[in-house]
Amino acid sequence: MSRLANTFPLLISRRALIWAAVIGLLAVMEAAMLLSVRQESQTCDEAYNLFAGYEYLTAGNFSISPAYPPLTRDVGALPLLALRPVVPPMPNGEAGDFRGGRAFVYSNPAQQMLFDTRAAMTVFPLLMALLIFFAAREMFGPGPAMVALVLAAFEPNFLAHGPLLTNDVALATCLFAAVYAFWRYVRQPGWWRLGICGAACGLTLVSKHSGLILFPILFLLALVETATAPAAPATTAANGLPPAASQPALRLAAALGVMAAISFAVLWSFYGLRYSDQPTGPGFAPLLASVGSIAHSRLAAFSIAHAARFHLLPQAFLEGLVFFLATESRPTFLLGTRYLHGVWFYFPTVLAIKCTLGFLLLLVLALFARLVRSRESRREALWMLAPAAVYLTASMTSNLNIGVRHVLPIFPFLMVWAAAGAWKLAKSSRAALVAVCALVLLHVVSSLRAYPDYLPYSNEFWGGPSQTYRLLTDSNVDWGQSLPAVKRYLAAHSSEPCWMAYFGTVDPAYFGIPCGQMPVETSIIWGRSLGEIPPAIEGMVLVSASEMSGQYWGPDGLNPYEQFRLARPAENLGGSILVYRGKFDVPLASALSRVTPALALSDRGEFDAALAELHAAEALAPQAVDVQFALGRVFKAAGRAEDSRQAFENALRLATTIHPESQLAWVPTIRNELAK
């Protein structure tokens, strides 16, 4: 009795220390996210998503950007219900694109709205870190649980994307929760555990359309469970629970069916239990109407068309599913090379760049622990490795290679597996313990050194966040987040003239940035004319990494900012905007700056003025396909068919001489115009 009395306080003390450590790590994670994101401007998709979420909550309108299911937008827009922002009037068509989001956010206290939204979004990474801890503790013990929690709390990619109003971390959280819940059900069946599984599956579906991969993953895990379990014994485990081996295949199949039914109900509940995407009735769904011609799979097209016909799933979800399945290939920028399409090795390479060296080496170290070969840990190791392998393999077949965020769902599984393997090795020898502690510390230190620039993070082998722009682009590096850093820098260098090529959906003028704006793809969202750029500029030139890479322009001479890509910047702001000083000839940028104003003049019927602009652009950049194509459009609008044909033929001739991959983008478009 006295021994028990002496042991009980020790158990209480140990448990209190563990929970203090857990709460402390979560608090550090939350602080890192909020303090870093407070220093960032809106990333490309956030205003768009925020407006859509507010419309979901206040008007029940799901027709705005159905490419995203409602979960993250609902959570992100919840704080706005107290702020009661104004929804400004919008021209027809603008509400459904990025311009609608810009008008909504920047007609209100934008920074306050964005920070409140981002604070709400941190619920997903915090919940994911907690689930990682619980799963690792139940599967492998308290030691691996603490290691896994440290990995999660300091993971730069979680800290970067967790607070943003996007759906990647939410998908990672919900998918991991669903697999963990299914493991707990298999281990000890019960109706309430089965209900939790179904709810987690439903939340996975309403976080992102790619969450549909959860069902093949769960089916595979059920097969693994059936195949790896020995013959069902008549006795129970020592803890009184029936072992997983005793679960018959039919029970698992029935459980999957019930989970699917519950997830189906959860999905419908998030769409207001109605088929139509608008409260007034079904709106026109152009993607659904053309699903047969744009979906790459006949079976998928058939299934979606019949689901729409019989109202088996909400209209907005089906419209988003078509968008997901029909997404065309986008250019890829990897290791300084531009590809017109996705490449299979993109995500493995990005993981090697964007994961900390400590985490990567722990994964390697875990291989030597042979968890899969160990009778005690084989089943749990497979439950962690199989979902990660399936998701990564599916991602490697994708043509959309724009960021590590698209494979964040594999991180929780790998963290639990790496922590379990590392802990097993650490118990084998003092040297192994020192190595594991050193790698965990390396992970933490690398994350701390990256603060506050988590979005452009790369590990030390690749040069760190300030060098990531040489290797990657888009949401890996530059997602429009560095305008506050630019504002601070310009305040200290206000005497110098400046020019800027900024990749983002925020108008730099909102931050009081006085630089002349050079042509970029996203400037049409800003809702104002940028003016013409002279053929030669002098002073400071600030170039976003995404613009400089040529990802959206093309390689070499097709990229108006190629000379900056090859030069060494004077400064690097936030890891994503590069500063150059000197005098620069920019004839292509100058020519391109005249194209959009010329087309606007043409739309107003001012054809002579439009042609004058384009002929001036032609003189600056006679080899520019964009200019000749614009000339063809203006001549056509003016009724000058022969001149239009000649301009399109010039554009086609030039297009067949440019980089082969860029020909694939231009040549069919020009030939289509000539055919008309």
Secondary structure as the mmCIF struct_conf table of DSSP 4:
data_model
#
loop_
_struct_conf.conf_type_id
_struct_conf.id
_struct_conf.beg_label_comp_id
_struct_conf.beg_label_asym_id
_struct_conf.beg_label_seq_id
_struct_conf.end_label_comp_id
_struct_conf.end_label_asym_id
_struct_conf.end_label_seq_id
HELX_RH_AL_P HELX_RH_AL_P1 SER A 2 VAL A 37
TURN_TY1_P TURN_TY1_P1 ARG A 38 GLN A 39
HELX_LH_PP_P HELX_LH_PP_P1 SER A 41 THR A 43
TURN_TY1_P TURN_TY1_P2 CYS A 44 ASP A 45
HELX_RH_AL_P HELX_RH_AL_P2 GLU A 46 ALA A 59
BEND BEND1 ILE A 64 ILE A 64
TURN_TY1_P TURN_TY1_P3 PRO A 66 ALA A 67
BEND BEND2 TYR A 68 TYR A 68
HELX_RH_AL_P HELX_RH_AL_P3 PRO A 70 ALA A 77
TURN_TY1_P TURN_TY1_P4 LEU A 78 PRO A 79
HELX_RH_AL_P HELX_RH_AL_P4 LEU A 80 LEU A 83
TURN_TY1_P TURN_TY1_P5 ASN A 92 GLY A 96
BEND BEND3 ASP A 97 ASP A 97
HELX_RH_AL_P HELX_RH_AL_P5 PHE A 98 VAL A 105
TURN_TY1_P TURN_TY1_P6 TYR A 106 SER A 107
BEND BEND4 ASN A 108 ASN A 108
HELX_RH_AL_P HELX_RH_AL_P6 ALA A 110 MET A 121
TURN_TY1_P TURN_TY1_P7 THR A 122 THR A 122
HELX_RH_AL_P HELX_RH_AL_P7 VAL A 123 PHE A 140
HELX_RH_AL_P HELX_RH_AL_P8 PRO A 142 ALA A 153
TURN_TY1_P TURN_TY1_P8 PHE A 154 PHE A 154
HELX_RH_AL_P HELX_RH_AL_P9 PRO A 156 HIS A 161
TURN_TY1_P TURN_TY1_P9 GLY A 162 PRO A 163
BEND BEND5 LEU A 164 ASN A 167
HELX_RH_AL_P HELX_RH_AL_P10 ASP A 168 ARG A 187
BEND BEND6 GLN A 188 GLN A 188
HELX_RH_AL_P HELX_RH_AL_P11 TRP A 191 LEU A 205
TURN_TY1_P TURN_TY1_P10 VAL A 206 SER A 207
HELX_RH_3T_P HELX_RH_3T_P1 HIS A 209 ILE A 213
HELX_RH_AL_P HELX_RH_AL_P12 LEU A 214 THR A 228
BEND BEND7 ALA A 229 ALA A 229
BEND BEND8 ALA A 231 ALA A 231
HELX_LH_PP_P HELX_LH_PP_P2 ALA A 232 PRO A 233
BEND BEND9 ALA A 234 THR A 235
HELX_LH_PP_P HELX_LH_PP_P3 THR A 236 ALA A 237
TURN_TY1_P TURN_TY1_P11 ALA A 238 ASN A 239
BEND BEND10 GLY A 240 LEU A 241
HELX_LH_PP_P HELX_LH_PP_P4 PRO A 242 PRO A 243
HELX_RH_3T_P HELX_RH_3T_P2 ALA A 244 SER A 246
HELX_RH_AL_P HELX_RH_AL_P13 ALA A 249 PHE A 270
TURN_TY1_P TURN_TY1_P12 TYR A 271 LEU A 273
BEND BEND11 TYR A 275 GLN A 278
TURN_TY1_P TURN_TY1_P13 PRO A 279 THR A 280
BEND BEND12 GLY A 281 GLY A 281
HELX_LH_PP_P HELX_LH_PP_P5 PRO A 282 PHE A 284
HELX_RH_AL_P HELX_RH_AL_P14 PRO A 286 ALA A 289
TURN_TY1_P TURN_TY1_P14 SER A 290 SER A 290
HELX_RH_AL_P HELX_RH_AL_P15 VAL A 291 ILE A 294
BEND BEND13 HIS A 296 HIS A 296
HELX_RH_AL_P HELX_RH_AL_P16 ARG A 298 ARG A 309
TURN_TY1_P TURN_TY1_P15 PHE A 310 HIS A 311
BEND BEND14 LEU A 313 LEU A 313
HELX_RH_AL_P HELX_RH_AL_P17 GLN A 315 ALA A 326
HELX_LH_PP_P HELX_LH_PP_P6 THR A 327 SER A 329
STRN STRN1 THR A 332 LEU A 334
TURN_TY1_P TURN_TY1_P16 LEU A 335 GLY A 336
STRN STRN2 THR A 337 TYR A 339
BEND BEND15 LEU A 340 HIS A 341
TURN_TY1_P TURN_TY1_P17 TRP A 344 PHE A 345
HELX_RH_AL_P HELX_RH_AL_P18 TYR A 346 LYS A 354
BEND BEND16 CYS A 355 CYS A 355
HELX_RH_AL_P HELX_RH_AL_P19 LEU A 357 LEU A 367
TURN_TY1_P TURN_TY1_P18 PHE A 368 ARG A 370
HELX_RH_3T_P HELX_RH_3T_P3 LEU A 371 ARG A 373
TURN_TY1_P TURN_TY1_P19 ARG A 375 SER A 377
HELX_RH_AL_P HELX_RH_AL_P20 ARG A 378 MET A 396
TURN_TY1_P TURN_TY1_P20 THR A 397 THR A 397
BEND BEND17 ASN A 399 ASN A 399
HELX_RH_3T_P HELX_RH_3T_P4 VAL A 404 ILE A 410
HELX_RH_AL_P HELX_RH_AL_P21 PHE A 411 ALA A 426
TURN_TY1_P TURN_TY1_P21 LYS A 427 SER A 428
HELX_RH_AL_P HELX_RH_AL_P22 ARG A 430 ALA A 450
TURN_TY1_P TURN_TY1_P22 TYR A 451 PRO A 452
TURN_TY1_P TURN_TY1_P23 LEU A 455 PRO A 456
HELX_RH_3T_P HELX_RH_3T_P5 GLU A 460 TRP A 462
TURN_TY1_P TURN_TY1_P24 GLY A 463 GLY A 463
HELX_RH_3T_P HELX_RH_3T_P6 PRO A 465 ARG A 470
TURN_TY1_P TURN_TY1_P25 LEU A 471 LEU A 471
HELX_RH_3T_P HELX_RH_3T_P7 ASP A 474 ASN A 476
TURN_TY1_P TURN_TY1_P26 VAL A 477 VAL A 477
BEND BEND18 TRP A 479 GLY A 480
HELX_RH_AL_P HELX_RH_AL_P23 LEU A 483 ALA A 492
TURN_TY1_P TURN_TY1_P27 HIS A 493 SER A 495
BEND BEND19 GLU A 496 GLU A 496
STRN STRN3 CYS A 498 ALA A 501
BEND BEND20 GLY A 504 VAL A 506
HELX_RH_3T_P HELX_RH_3T_P8 PRO A 508 PHE A 511
TURN_TY1_P TURN_TY1_P28 GLY A 512 GLY A 512
BEND BEND21 CYS A 515 CYS A 515
STRN STRN4 GLY A 516 GLN A 517
HELX_LH_PP_P HELX_LH_PP_P7 MET A 518 PRO A 519
HELX_RH_3T_P HELX_RH_3T_P9 GLU A 521 TRP A 526
BEND BEND22 ARG A 528 ARG A 528
HELX_LH_PP_P HELX_LH_PP_P8 GLU A 532 PRO A 534
BEND BEND23 PRO A 535 PRO A 535
STRN STRN5 ALA A 536 SER A 544
HELX_RH_AL_P HELX_RH_AL_P24 ALA A 545 MET A 548
TURN_TY1_P TURN_TY1_P29 SER A 549 TRP A 553
BEND BEND24 PRO A 555 PRO A 555
HELX_RH_3T_P HELX_RH_3T_P10 ASP A 556 LEU A 558
TURN_TY1_P TURN_TY1_P30 PRO A 560 TYR A 561
HELX_RH_AL_P HELX_RH_AL_P25 GLU A 562 ARG A 565
TURN_TY1_P TURN_TY1_P31 LEU A 566 LEU A 566
BEND BEND25 ALA A 567 ALA A 567
HELX_LH_PP_P HELX_LH_PP_P9 ARG A 568 PRO A 569
BEND BEND26 ALA A 570 ALA A 570
STRN STRN6 GLU A 571 LEU A 573
TURN_TY1_P TURN_TY1_P32 GLY A 574 SER A 576
STRN STRN7 ILE A 577 ASP A 585
HELX_RH_AL_P HELX_RH_AL_P26 PRO A 587 ASP A 603
TURN_TY1_P TURN_TY1_P33 ARG A 604 GLY A 605
HELX_RH_AL_P HELX_RH_AL_P27 PHE A 607 LEU A 620
TURN_TY1_P TURN_TY1_P34 PRO A 622 GLN A 623
HELX_RH_AL_P HELX_RH_AL_P28 VAL A 625 ALA A 637
TURN_TY1_P TURN_TY1_P35 ALA A 638 GLY A 639
HELX_RH_AL_P HELX_RH_AL_P29 ALA A 641 ALA A 655
TURN_TY1_P TURN_TY1_P36 THR A 656 THR A 657
BEND BEND27 ILE A 658 ILE A 658
HELX_RH_AL_P HELX_RH_AL_P30 PRO A 660 ALA A 675
#
